[in-house]
Amino acid sequence: MTKEQSKAKPDFHVFVVETKEGKDPFWWKIGAAWANKDGKGYSVEFMTPNGSARIVLREPSEETKTS
């Protein structure tokens, strides 16, 4: 998590939803997401068994649209 993200409220929360037959789904909160400054994606921070991890979601650019 960046310093700015730790100060700002997240734009989204990240959940894993566990479903078992005959039971209501259980939602596990595992992280949060923040919009990138340029408005073209999100940084997603989440917990793993080995600690925290980060993924970045980005809009496709013209370069990635053609490849």
GIGITA-V135365 format. One record per pair of residues at least 4 apart in sequence whose C-alpha atoms are under 6 Angstrom apart, sorted by sequence separation. I is the first residue (numbers start at 1). J is the second residue. D is the distance in Angstrom with one decimal. If there is no record, write none. Layout:
[[I & J & D] [I & J & D]]
This chain:
[[47 & 51 & 5.8] [48 & 52 & 5.6] [60 & 64 & 5.8] [36 & 41 & 5.5] [47 & 52 & 4.3] [19 & 25 & 4.6] [36 & 42 & 5.2] [46 & 52 & 5.6] [18 & 25 & 5.6] [35 & 42 & 4.4] [46 & 53 & 5.5] [18 & 26 & 5.1] [34 & 42 & 5.4] [45 & 53 & 5.8] [17 & 26 & 5.7] [34 & 43 & 5.4] [45 & 54 & 4.5] [17 & 27 & 4.5] [33 & 43 & 5.5] [44 & 54 & 5.5] [16 & 27 & 5.9] [33 & 44 & 4.2] [44 & 55 & 5.2] [16 & 28 & 5.2] [32 & 44 & 5.8] [15 & 28 & 5.3] [32 & 45 & 5.5] [43 & 56 & 4.5] [15 & 29 & 4.4] [31 & 45 & 5.5] [42 & 56 & 5.7] [14 & 29 & 5.9] [15 & 30 & 5.5] [31 & 46 & 3.9] [42 & 57 & 5.1] [14 & 30 & 5.7] [30 & 46 & 5.3] [41 & 57 & 5.1] [14 & 31 & 4.7] [30 & 47 & 5.5] [41 & 58 & 4.2] [13 & 31 & 5.9] [14 & 32 & 5.1] [40 & 58 & 5.9] [41 & 59 & 6.0] [13 & 32 & 4.2] [40 & 59 & 5.6] [12 & 32 & 5.6] [12 & 33 & 5.0] [10 & 32 & 5.9] [11 & 33 & 5.8] [10 & 33 & 5.6] [11 & 34 & 5.1] [10 & 34 & 5.2]]
